[in-house]
Amino acid sequence: MIGFPTLSVPAGLTSGGLPVGAQLVAAPFDDGIILALASALESVTEDLRP
């Protein structure tokens, strides 16, 4: 454990249709920024739910 908040989110699809993810990392105790970034990223990426 490094003490940095991290979050993995879907980030779209490759040209071949394979899923791509993004891992976000912030400074210690900046959990709010990670959640805001994840929300923004999910709002602009393609809907990947089955």
C-alpha positions as CSV (number, residue, x, y, z in Angstrom):
1,M,0.0,0.0,0.0
2,I,1.5,3.3,-1.1
3,G,-1.1,5.6,0.6
4,F,-2.2,7.2,-2.7
5,P,-5.9,7.0,-3.7
6,T,-6.3,5.1,-7.0
7,L,-9.2,4.1,-9.2
8,S,-9.6,2.1,-12.3
9,V,-12.3,3.0,-14.8
10,P,-13.3,1.9,-18.3
11,A,-11.9,4.4,-20.9
12,G,-13.3,3.2,-24.2
13,L,-12.6,0.6,-26.9
14,T,-9.7,0.1,-29.3
15,S,-10.3,0.1,-33.0
16,G,-10.5,-3.7,-32.7
17,G,-13.3,-3.5,-30.1
18,L,-11.1,-4.4,-27.1
19,P,-11.8,-2.6,-23.9
20,V,-9.3,-0.1,-22.5
21,G,-9.1,1.0,-18.9
22,A,-7.5,4.0,-17.2
23,Q,-6.0,4.0,-13.7
24,L,-6.1,7.3,-11.9
25,V,-3.7,8.2,-9.1
26,A,-3.8,11.2,-6.8
27,A,-1.8,12.7,-3.9
28,P,-2.6,11.3,-0.5
29,F,-6.0,12.3,0.9
30,D,-7.1,13.7,-2.5
31,D,-9.9,11.1,-2.8
32,G,-12.4,13.7,-4.0
33,I,-10.3,14.6,-7.0
34,I,-10.1,11.0,-8.1
35,L,-13.9,10.6,-7.8
36,A,-14.4,13.8,-9.8
37,L,-12.0,12.8,-12.5
38,A,-13.5,9.3,-12.8
39,S,-17.0,10.8,-13.1
40,A,-15.8,13.2,-15.8
41,L,-14.0,10.4,-17.7
42,E,-17.1,8.1,-17.6
43,S,-19.3,10.9,-18.8
44,V,-17.2,11.4,-22.0
45,T,-16.4,7.8,-22.8
46,E,-18.6,5.3,-24.7
47,D,-21.1,3.4,-22.5
48,L,-19.4,0.0,-22.0
49,R,-22.0,-1.7,-19.8
50,P,-23.2,-5.1,-21.2
